[in-house]
Amino acid sequence: MWFCGYKFRTDERVLVPRSPIAELIVKRFQPWWSETENPTALEIGTGGGCIAISMALSLENLDVEATDISAGAIKVAQENALLHSVGSRVRFYLADLFPEQKRKYDLIISNPPYVPSARYTRLPKEYHCEPAGALVSGEDGMDCVRRILEQAPDYLMDGGLLFMEVGELWEVVDKTFSSIDFTWVDLEFGGEGVLLVSKEQLV
Ligand SMILES: C[S@@+](CC[C@H](N)C(=O)[O-])C[C@H]1O[C@@H](n2cnc3c(N)ncnc32)[C@H](O)[C@@H]1O
C-alpha cells in the first residue's frame, strides 16, 4: 500500500494504511507545530509503521518512537523500517499505549482503535479482514482514546502537541471532554475527526 507517497508492506497482521493523518505529515504539521532543532515524536498504535516511518522520512531531524500492543504488527513495522532505511531514527516497542520507559516528546500522534464493539459487528465485510484489535476499543469505542487523553500530558514536553484520529466518534469525544478546547483539523484531502490539543490544554 501507498501512504504519504511511500510504499509499505501490509498483511493480515495490520490495518490497511488510510489515515487522514497522512495529510498532516505531508504538511509537516503546519501551521500548528513550530519545529524545534532535535524534535521527538511518539506514535501510539503504529500497526505496520506507516505513520511513524513517513514522519521520519518527511521530517529529516525527527527522532520517532512507536508502540503497538500486537507483536505481529511490530514485526511488520520493523520490516517496513528496514525497507525505508530509517532504522536508526524509528524505534518500535511492544507496549500498552505508552512505552515502559517514560520520556517526553514534542509530538504524540495516534490513530488508535475507536470503533464501538456493537458497531464493529455491523461493519462491511472488508473490515473483518483486518485485526479486530486495530479497530475495536470497548463498548463505546473510547477505551484507548480516554487513556491517551488522560496520560498524554505525562509524556509531552511543555508546549508539546497531541494529534489523534477519532473518526466518526469526534462529536462524542468533543461532548465527553467538553472542558477541553480541541481543535478539529480541517482536512483538505478527505476524512474526519482528527483532533489537536496541547499539553497545557489537557492538563
Ligand atoms: C487503527 S490501527 C492504526 C494503525 C496505523 N497507525 C495506521 O494508522 O494505519 C490501531 C493500532 O493500535 C494498536 N493497538 C490497539 N490497542 C493498543 C494498545 N492498548 N496499545 C498499543 N497499541 C494498541 C492495534 O494493534 C493497531 O495496530
The ligand as an ORCA input file, in Angstrom:
! r2SCAN-3c Opt
* xyz 0 1
  C      -6.363      1.922     13.784
  S      -4.892      0.939     13.876
  C      -3.678      2.138     13.312
  C      -2.510      1.543     12.575
  C      -1.611      2.587     11.888
  N      -1.073      3.518     12.853
  C      -2.401      3.334     10.842
  O      -2.774      4.489     11.066
  O      -2.647      2.745      9.774
  C      -4.646      0.894     15.641
  C      -3.407      0.146     16.108
  O      -3.345      0.267     17.534
  C      -2.944     -0.963     18.087
  N      -3.436     -1.021     19.473
  C      -4.657     -1.381     19.936
  N      -4.699     -1.286     21.282
  C      -3.466     -0.859     21.675
  C      -2.883     -0.592     22.939
  N      -3.581     -0.734     24.080
  N      -1.590     -0.189     22.979
  C      -0.871     -0.047     21.837
  N      -1.373     -0.298     20.606
  C      -2.657     -0.690     20.523
  C      -3.519     -2.022     17.174
  O      -2.816     -3.242     17.294
  C      -3.381     -1.343     15.795
  O      -2.164     -1.690     15.190
*
